[in-house]
Amino acid sequence: MTALLHDWRRGDRAALDQLVPIADRAHFFAIAGRTMRQILVDHARRRGRDKRGSGDRPVTLDEDVIASCES
């Protein structure tokens, strides 16, 4: 599916037809809406992960106590 999206982005009309063999306008909007929701949920999850310190090394209580005693 990802390869088809890349092909469509490069202008391959056949890739779009394979991705979305839609029968009517309502079906198109249903697929477009679902895709947009997925994009927004992924974005929100990424923001939440970054907000919570994604990639930061957790500090244990012992390390906090040692650091405060040394200073």
MOGICOR-V738815 format. One record per pair of residues at least 12 apart in sequence whose C-alpha atoms are under 8 Angstrom apart, sorted by the first residue. I is the first residue (numbers start at 1). J is the second residue. If there is no record, write none. Layout:
BEGIN
i->I j->J
i->I j->J
END
This chain:
BEGIN
i->1 j->19
i->4 j->16
i->4 j->18
i->4 j->19
i->5 j->19
END
